[in-house]
Amino acid sequence: MIILALPAFITRKGLESLFRELCTQKKILSTGTIEELNKWIKTQEPSLVYAHSSFIPNLHISFHRKDSCKVIRIIDLKPEELSDEAFQTDILYLNDEEQNIIKNIKRNIALSENTKDNGSEDSGLSDREKDIVREIALGKTNKEIADDLFISAHTVITHRKNITKKLGIKTVSGLTIYAILNKLIQMEET
């Protein structure tokens, strides 16, 4: 189940329509109030909650539900200085380009299904793929990564293709930002 919570009626209905188009398998609830959102979080079992940033401070997700319920913050304006390479799955910018909004929704739906199905972490990456992202973010070549991880360069390339497919990030700079935001590396290491 997916819950959409935004105060603006027209925006909420537009997003709801988009969600119904993109994910026909899940039940979708939408609300314009924080009270109803908190009630639904208690009584339903959402795997995904898209909540407007104004609702976040008053959002009550009980401790035992935090692992099974991913919360995505909806923000009205994407900062101009944020490049398109800095794709984030935990924030949806309402003024973003259509393909980025759709990619965000599809990615989070897939992540919520993976988390529910097999208990994997939110990123959808395996431990080995996280190792590869970490090494890429540190500026290493495919050969250096292969040597460090005791795998072939071909295996590194295959992992990189899978990472690109899962995250939708194609550049080294984009993967570096992802690695920092997801605490795979520290800023000082780059």
N, C-alpha and C positions, 0 to 999 in steps of 0.2 A: 504494500500500500504506500501511496505517495500523498503527502499533504502539502498544499500550497497555501501560504499565508502572506497576503499583501493587503495593505489598507486601501489601495486605489482599485476600485471596482473594475474599470475598463482594462487595466493592466492585468489584474488577476484573471479575468475571463479570457483575455488573449493568451496568457501563459497556460491556462487550463486547457484551452482548445489545442494548443501546440502539444502539450503532454498527452492528450487523448489521441492525437494523430501519431505520435512517436512511440507510445507504449500502450498497445491495446490489451496487454495481458494483466495490467495492474489496475487496482481500484484507485481512483483519484478523488481526494476531498479538497475543497478549497474554502477558505474563510478570510474574512476581513478583520477579525478581532483576535487579540492575544488570548482572551479568556476561552474562546472556542478552540483555539489551537492547543492550549494546555490541557483542556478537557479531552480532546482527541488523542493527544500523546499518552494520556493516562489510560484511556479506555480502548484504544485501538493499538495495533502494533505496526506502526509505520517503519519501513526500511529506509525511507528517504523523506526529509522535510526541507522544503525550500521556504525560507522565512525572510521577510523584509528586514533589513538591518535595524529598523526601529523596534522590531519585536524581539530581537535577540537578547537584550538585557533582562527581559521579563520571561524568557523561555525557561520552562521547568522540565528538564529531562532527568528522570530519576537515575541514580547511579547504575543500577542494573540494566538499564536500557541503552546507555551510552554506546556500547560496543555494537549493538544491533541496529542503531538508528543514526544515520549520517545526516548532519544538518548542513545545508548550503545557505550561505548568506546572500541575500539579494540586495544589490546596491544600485542606486539609480544611475550614477554616472561613473564611467570608467575613466580613471585619471589619464590625461593626455600623454604623460611621460611613460606610461606603462605600455611596452611594446606588445605586438601581437604574439611574439615568441613566448611571452610569459603567460602561457595558458595555465589557468588554475581551475581545479575541479571543485574547490570549496567556496568559490565566489561566482555569482552570476551577475554580470553587469547588464542592466536593462538597455543601455544605449550602445551595446556592443554590436558587432556585425552579425547578421543572421546566421552565417555558418558557424561562428564561435558559440552562439547561444545554443544552436542545435547540437554541436559537438559536446558542449558542457552537459546538456540534458542526457544525451545518449551515453556518454561516458559514466555519468553518475548512476544511471539506471543499470548499466552493466556492472559497475562496482557494487551496487547494493545487492544485485543478484549473486555475484561472486561471494560476497561476505556472508550472505544468508545461506548459500548452498554449501560452501566448503570452509567457512571460518577464516578465509584469508584476510589479510590486512586491507585497509582502504585503498592503497595504491594499485592493487591488482598485480603488482610485480612480485615475482618469486625472489627468494633471497639472493640467488645467483644474479638475477637481472638487476637487483639493487647494487650488488657488488660491481657490476659492469657500469651502471650509471655513476657510481661513486668514482670509479677509475676514469671514465670519460670526463667527468666534471673536473678532475684533477689535471686534465690536459694530456692524458696518455694516448698513445696510438694503439691501434688494434693489436699490433705485435707485442707492444709492452704490456698491454692488458693480458694477452694470452700467456706471456711468460710469467707474469705475477700470479695469475690464477691457475696456472698449470693446465691450460686448455689450449686447443688449437685456435689459430686466427680465424678459421672458418666458423668455429663455434661462437667466437666473439661477434662476428658479422651477423650470424643467425640471431643471437641475443639482441643485437642492436635493432634488427628488423622487427623483432617481437616487441621491443620497448617502444619503438616508433608507432607501431600499430596500437598498442595499449594506451599510450599517453598522448598520441597525436603531436609529439614534439620531434622535429626533424633536425634541429641544429644543436651544436655543442653548447652554445650560449644558452639556449632554451633548457637543455638538460642540466646545465650548471645551476640555473635559477631554480629548477625543479628540485635538484639535490639539496640546495640550501634551504628552500622553503619546507622541505619534508625532512630536514635534519639528517640527511644522509652524509653530509659533510658540514664542517664549520666554515664560516666566512673566511677565517684566517688561513684555512688550508688552500684556498684558491689562488 
